[in-house]
Amino acid sequence: MSKALHVDTLTVRISENRAMLGTDAAKLAAQTLRQLLSEKNILNIVFAAAPSQNEFLAALVKERNIDWQRIRAFHMDEYIGLPASAPQRFGNYLKTHFFNFVPLREVHFLRGEAPDIETECRRYAELLVRYTVDIVFLGIGENTHLAFNDPHMAKFNDPQMVKVVDLDEACRQQQVNDGCFKLLEDVPKNAITLTIPALMKADHLFCMVPGKTKAKAIYQTINSDISEQYPSTILRTHPSAVLFIDRDSAELLSQ
């Protein structure tokens, strides 16, 4: 069982642990998918790639009666400069944890190895205009970033849908904390990301954020003023957003 509360328009669901968070999020997401598939021929979904999504994706794979062949998939960010085969690539994470297990209609990957990154950003932005996003599955960074929109790069009224960003040290250190890289110097300094407006245009947002390392970010998300200083605070303005946290990530919230 999870407890629920509301902060502005954001619904917050608190589970006992990571596994229960993943199951709760997957069940609610699956219900939404089934409902939308009864109303529309094809759905477009953007997926986050991070260890915070492990339990959710594992549970979502097991959900029944979802016609994945009517779902088109995107992902929200990618490192620039890593080899296409690098396990740290977010596209490869999603293949390993989800895309290889469900018969999706299409998968559109961000190409961080593209010879012209600005052209790649435009290509992906055009896809997102052509295929309006129905759902975003996302997380929140330790510095409250959404996708790779770190505080110094986040723009709530960004004119771009996809852009190149430089990653701040807190963001890069998180990749080490998560076990994705051994050393800070191994983490790329640049990435491609969907912008805040591109994420917020989706009809539904499901945000999964377990773990003690995210407790400060969750506190700021819920308690700070809505501003680009804490990008995740923008979630509190979306008409259909659910934040899933566990006892660890909720530990700084007043009971």
Secondary structure, 3 states (H helix, E strand, C coil): CCEEEEECCEEEEEECCHHHHHHHHHHHHHHHHHHHHCCCCCEEEEECCCHHHHHHHHHHHHCCCCCHHHEEEEECEEECCCCCCCCCCHHHHHHHHCHHHCCCCEEECCCCCCCCHHHHHHHHHHHHHHCCCCEEEECCCCCCCECCECCCCCCCCCCCCEEEEECCHHHHHHHHHCCCCCCHHHCCCEEEEECHHHHHCCCEEEEEECCHHHHHHHHHHHHCCCECCEHHHHHHHCCCEEEEEECCCCCCCCC
